[in-house]
Amino acid sequence: MTGVSASTLRLWEAQGLVEPIRTASGQRLYSREQLDRLREVAWLRRERGLNPSAIAERMRREDGCDPSAGAAKGPQEVPAHEVPVGLKMRRLRQAARETLEDVARATSIPVSVLSTFERTSIGLSFKALHELARHFGTTVAAISGQEDYDQRESLVRSGEWTTWPPTSPGVSVQALARGPTLMECHRFQLAPGASSEGTYEHEGEEFLHILSGSLEIVLDGDRFFVLEAGDSFYFESRRPHAWRNVGEQEAVVIWINTPSTF
């Protein structure tokens, strides 16, 4: 279930990364939360190359048990745009007094995926991220930090874009305008094969222009459009839509939604 051997599980237990429940006969039992934790440990070892002590320290911080924080200092206030998106989702869930199981039933996103996302801010498809934001009455742009600015005009210099947290593989999104704007203006960088991983819909209208590469847009489940560099496309956001980079190179897209419902 976790993709690691029994000997590795015993080693991680000895290193303090997980503490299974023990029966009277000494048998190890793992709860769902512990399985999620083990999957996270495996990911941090495989993808980030962290050693056991670094993983343990990271998990202590995520659990709010950072021993390096002085007891007399009290909690430190973190700027909204620096709070990991997974933690933002956890706070929204807790504010709504919902369990992971409640959210899973409402969104059809597995509990294990939700739990991992709250801890690591990764692992959600673009479609799932949108469904989760809509469930909590917010938008993807808002939880990604785009609305953490308050200004009457917005100047974003080339290369100084605010980049969304990387929640989906192969998808990088930069905000081209800051603040609570009526239009959500983004620059998408999509690796070959990157996609929304499903259909989603929301209120509003959207426009996109292909700067480079190729992008397939699917509307209503049966309307297929392949866009190449220089092409533009406009449609109503309430129509079920999905997208995928069908080319062999990165696709770069200017994508605008209005109003702020994305």
C-alpha positions in Angstrom: 0.0 0.0 0.0 2.9 2.3 0.6 5.3 0.9 -2.0 8.1 0.1 0.5 9.4 -3.1 2.0 8.7 -4.5 5.4 12.3 -3.9 6.4 12.0 -0.3 5.4 8.9 0.1 7.5 10.8 -1.3 10.5 13.7 1.1 9.8 11.4 4.1 9.6 9.8 3.1 12.9 13.2 2.8 14.5 14.1 6.3 13.2 10.9 7.7 14.7 9.2 8.6 11.4 6.1 6.5 12.2 4.7 4.8 15.4 2.3 2.0 14.5 -0.2 0.6 17.0 1.0 -2.6 18.7 -1.3 -5.5 19.6 -0.7 -7.6 22.7 1.1 -10.1 20.5 3.3 -7.5 19.1 1.6 -7.2 15.7 1.9 -3.8 14.0 -1.3 -2.0 13.0 -1.4 1.1 10.8 -4.2 3.7 10.7 -5.2 5.5 7.6 -3.4 8.6 8.8 -0.2 6.6 9.4 -0.5 5.2 5.9 -0.7 8.7 4.5 2.3 9.7 6.6 4.3 6.7 5.2 3.4 7.7 1.7 4.7 11.2 2.4 7.9 9.8 3.9 8.4 7.7 0.8 7.8 10.7 -1.5 10.2 12.9 0.4 12.9 10.3 0.3 12.4 9.5 -3.4 11.6 12.9 -4.9 13.3 15.4 -2.5 16.2 13.2 -1.4 15.8 14.1 2.3 17.4 12.0 5.0 15.4 10.6 7.9 16.4 13.5 10.3 15.4 16.1 7.7 12.0 14.3 7.1 11.4 14.1 10.9 12.1 17.8 11.3 9.9 18.8 8.4 7.0 16.7 9.8 7.4 18.2 13.3 7.1 21.7 11.8 4.0 20.7 9.8 2.4 19.2 12.9 3.1 22.4 14.8 5.7 20.7 17.1 8.9 22.5 16.0 11.2 22.1 18.9 13.3 25.1 17.7 10.5 27.5 18.4 10.8 29.0 21.9 7.9 28.4 24.1 7.8 32.0 25.3 7.6 33.4 21.7 4.2 32.0 21.0 2.9 31.3 17.5 4.5 33.3 14.7 2.1 35.0 12.2 3.0 34.0 8.7 2.0 36.3 5.8 -1.0 34.9 3.9 0.9 34.6 0.6 3.6 32.5 2.3 1.2 29.9 3.8 1.3 26.6 1.9 -1.8 26.0 -0.1 -2.3 22.7 1.6 -2.4 24.3 5.0 -4.8 26.9 3.7 -7.1 24.1 2.6 -6.8 22.4 6.0 -7.7 25.7 7.7 -10.7 26.1 5.5 -11.8 22.5 6.3 -11.4 23.0 10.0 -13.3 26.4 9.9 -16.1 24.5 8.1 -16.0 21.9 10.9 -15.6 19.1 8.3 -13.6 15.9 8.5 -11.5 14.6 5.6 -14.2 12.0 5.1 -16.9 14.8 4.8 -14.9 16.5 2.1 -14.1 13.3 0.3 -17.8 12.5 0.1 -18.7 16.0 -1.2 -15.9 16.1 -3.8 -15.2 12.5 -4.7 -11.5 13.1 -3.9 -10.1 10.1 -1.9 -9.3 10.8 1.8 -5.7 9.7 1.3 -5.2 12.2 -1.5 -6.8 15.0 0.6 -4.6 14.2 3.6 -1.4 14.1 1.6 -2.3 17.4 -0.1 -2.9 19.1 3.2 0.5 18.0 4.4 2.6 18.6 1.2 0.5 20.9 -1.0 1.0 18.5 -3.9 -0.8 15.6 -5.4 -4.1 17.1 -6.6 -5.1 17.3 -10.2 -6.1 20.6 -11.6 -9.7 19.4 -11.8 -9.6 18.2 -8.1 -8.0 21.5 -6.9 -10.8 23.5 -8.6 -13.5 21.2 -7.1 -12.0 21.5 -3.6 -11.8 25.3 -3.9 -15.5 25.5 -5.0 -16.5 23.2 -2.2 -15.2 25.8 0.3 -16.7 28.7 -1.5 -13.4 30.1 -2.8 -11.3 30.0 -6.0 -8.0 28.5 -7.0 -6.6 31.9 -7.6 -7.5 33.1 -4.1 -6.0 30.1 -2.2 -2.9 30.3 -4.4 -2.2 33.8 -3.1 -3.3 36.0 -6.0 -5.8 37.9 -3.9 -3.4 38.7 -1.1 -2.6 42.1 -2.5 -4.6 45.3 -2.2 -3.7 47.9 -4.8 -5.5 50.0 -7.4 -3.1 49.2 -10.3 -0.8 46.3 -11.0 2.5 46.4 -12.8 4.2 43.0 -13.2 7.6 43.1 -14.9 8.7 40.4 -17.3 9.9 37.4 -15.3 8.6 38.8 -12.0 5.4 36.9 -12.0 4.0 35.4 -8.8 4.0 31.6 -9.4 1.3 29.4 -7.9 2.3 26.6 -5.7 3.1 23.5 -7.9 0.2 21.3 -7.0 -0.1 19.3 -10.3 2.8 17.7 -12.2 3.9 19.6 -15.3 1.7 22.6 -14.6 3.2 26.0 -13.7 0.9 29.0 -13.4 2.0 32.6 -13.0 -0.2 35.5 -12.1 0.1 38.4 -14.6 -2.0 40.8 -12.5 -2.2 41.1 -8.7 -5.0 42.1 -6.5 -8.8 41.5 -6.3 -9.2 42.1 -10.1 -12.4 41.4 -12.2 -10.2 39.5 -14.6 -7.9 36.7 -13.6 -4.9 36.9 -15.9 -2.5 34.0 -15.9 0.5 32.6 -17.8 0.4 28.8 -18.0 3.5 26.7 -18.7 2.5 23.1 -19.5 4.9 20.3 -19.9 4.2 17.7 -22.7 1.2 15.6 -21.6 0.2 17.9 -18.7 -3.5 18.3 -18.4 -6.5 19.3 -16.2 -6.9 15.5 -15.5 -10.7 15.8 -16.0 -13.5 18.2 -16.8 -14.5 21.1 -14.6 -16.8 24.2 -14.9 -17.5 27.5 -13.2 -19.3 30.8 -13.7 -17.9 33.4 -16.1 -16.1 33.5 -19.5 -12.5 32.9 -20.5 -10.0 33.7 -23.2 -6.7 32.1 -24.0 -3.9 32.8 -26.5 -1.2 30.2 -27.4 2.3 31.7 -27.2 4.0 28.5 -28.1 3.3 24.8 -28.3 0.0 23.0 -28.7 -3.1 22.8 -26.5 -6.2 20.7 -26.9 -9.4 22.1 -25.4 -12.5 19.8 -24.9 -15.9 21.4 -24.4 -19.1 19.6 -23.4 -17.2 16.3 -23.5 -17.5 16.0 -27.3 -16.1 19.3 -28.8 -12.4 19.0 -29.5 -10.2 22.0 -30.5 -6.4 21.8 -31.0 -4.8 25.2 -30.7 -1.4 26.0 -32.1 1.0 29.0 -31.5 -0.8 32.2 -32.4 -4.3 30.8 -32.0 -6.8 32.3 -29.6 -10.0 30.8 -28.1 -13.0 32.2 -26.2 -15.8 30.3 -24.4 -18.2 30.3 -21.5 -16.8 28.8 -18.4 -20.0 27.2 -17.3 -19.5 24.7 -20.2 -17.7 21.6 -19.0 -14.1 22.0 -20.2 -10.8 20.1 -20.0 -7.4 20.7 -21.5 -4.2 18.9 -22.3 -0.8 19.7 -23.9 -0.9 17.4 -26.9 2.5 18.5 -28.3 6.0 17.3 -27.8 7.2 20.5 -26.3 6.2 22.9 -23.6 3.1 24.9 -24.2 2.9 28.5 -23.0 -0.6 30.0 -22.8 -2.0 33.4 -21.8 -5.3 32.5 -20.0 -7.8 35.1 -18.8 -11.0 34.4 -16.7 -13.7 36.8 -15.8 -15.1 37.4 -13.3 -12.9 36.0 -10.6 -14.4 32.5 -10.4 -11.4 30.4 -11.4 
